[in-house]
Amino acid sequence: MKPGKILLFIFAFFLSGCGLNNDTKDVMPDEMPSDFGFSVKFGVGKKNEIDTFEGKITKDLVDDGTATVNLPLTIEEKAKIYEKMKTINIISMKDLVPKTECMTKPYSEDEWKITINGETITTSISGAYCEKAIDENKLIDIRNYIRNIVQSKGEYKKLPEATGGYE
């Protein structure tokens, strides 16, 4: 083989290897990064919100609007949530829209914004479909876990009860 072809072969070999570790971008770090935060808006009209960036939660009171209160999560609570997110590798979830012809009204929606190591990931799911996508239930389970943490706090319990309902 000529020296030029050898160099070209070596160059092509190195170029092909550059993309081998692209999957690591879709893997969450073992330890919770210091900038880890998230917000999730959920429910009918996405009027409920848990926002760790601002340290606030918003409760949908249905007929009476919404109520917002400062309610930051502790480092320990955020660490437990991070572990649950890491277990399902939330940053690589792809199957969030079911294939169905059946739809429902009113429906709940979730809109997520998650920051890890300076990178922000956004994703959303819709309860408009009668069936659930594979990864959708995993997100709903995490949201419910977070919601249970928030609802157990005294500040949340002081908020007014929702009145009315959605049709």
N, C-alpha and C positions, 0 to 999 in steps of 0.2 A: 504494500500500500504506500502511496506517496505521502510525504509529510503534510501536504495541504489537506488531503482527505482524512488523515489521522486527526489533525487539529479540528476539522469540521465535525468529525465523529465525536470527539471529546466535548466540543462546544454543544452539540445537539444533546448529548448525554446529560450534561449539567443542566441545560435548559429544561429537559423533560423532568428532572428531579426537583425543580423549583416548586412545583405544585403539589408535591407529595404530602405536605403537612397542612394543607388548607382546611382539613377537617378540625384542626385544633381550635379554630376560630369559633366553632359551634359547640365547644365543650366549656362548661363553667369551671372557673378556678376552684381548687379544693377548699381554700379558705375564703371567707366572705371578704370581698374587697372593701376598703374604707369608704369608697364612694357608692356602695350599693344602696339603691333606693328604688322605689316603685310607686306608681299610682295605678289604681284600678277603679274605673267608673263602671257601674253595673246597675241592673234593674231596668224597668220600663223607662225609656228615655234617658238611660244612663244618669239618673239623678242622684244615686248613691255614689259616694266616692271615699276611698281611703288613699291618702296622699302622704307618703313619708318624706317627700321632698319639702313640703310645706309644714308637715306635722299636723295636718288637719283631717277631719272626717266630715262628710256631709251625709245627712240622712234625708231620704225622701219621705216627706210627710203627706204625700199624695194630694189631698184637697187643700192642705194648708201650706203648700210650697215645700221648702227645704229648710233644714237647720244645719249650721256649720259650727263646729267647735274645735279648738286646739286640742289635739290628742296625739302627741308623738308616741311612737312605739319605742320600747326600750331596746338597747343593743341586743339583749338576750332574745327578745321576741323576734327582732329582725334576723338574728342568726338562725333561729329555728325555722323561720319562713324561708331563708336562703337555702337551708339544707333540704327542705321539701321541694323547692324549685330546682335544686341541683339533682335531686333524685329523679325527677322527670325530665331533666335537661331542658328547661323551659325555653332557652334561647334557640333551640333547634326544632321546635315544634312546627310542623308543616301541614298536617292534616286537620284543618280547623273548619272546613266547609263540607257539610254532608252532601251526598248526591241524593236528592229527593225532590219529589214534586208536591209534597204536602207542606203547607205552611199554616201558621197559627197567628192569631191576634188577640189581645195585645201580646207582645213578646219582650223578653228581657234581652239585653245586650251587655257584653263586657268589652271594655277597651282598656288595654294594658300598656303601660310605659315602664320599662325596666332599665335601669342604668347599672352596668357592671364594667369596672375598669375603664371608665371614660366613654364607653360605647352604649348608646341607647337603642333598645329594641322596642318596637311597638307591634302589637298584635291585637286582634279583636275576634270575638265570636258573636254569633247571633242565635237567639232562641226562636227565631222565626220559623225554623224548620222543625218538623215533627220528629225527625231522627237526629241523632248526635253523631258528629264526626269522631274518629278514633281519639284524637288528642284533646277534643273539646271537654270531655268529662274530667280529664286531668287538670285542666285550667279551672274548671268549676270547683273541683275538690279543693284546690289551693285557695281560691277566692273564699270559699266557705270556711276554711281553716282560719284565714286572716280575719274574716268577718266575726267569727266566734271569739277571737282574741279581743277585738274591738268592743263587741257587745258585752263582754264580761267586765269592762272597765266602768267605774263609777261615773265618770264624766259622760259616757254614752248613755248610761241608765237614766241620767237626769234629763235627757232630751225628751220632748213631747212624743206621744204616741202618734202614729200615722192615723189619719181619718179618711174615710171613703175607700175607694178602690178603683181599679182600672177595668174598663169593659172592652 
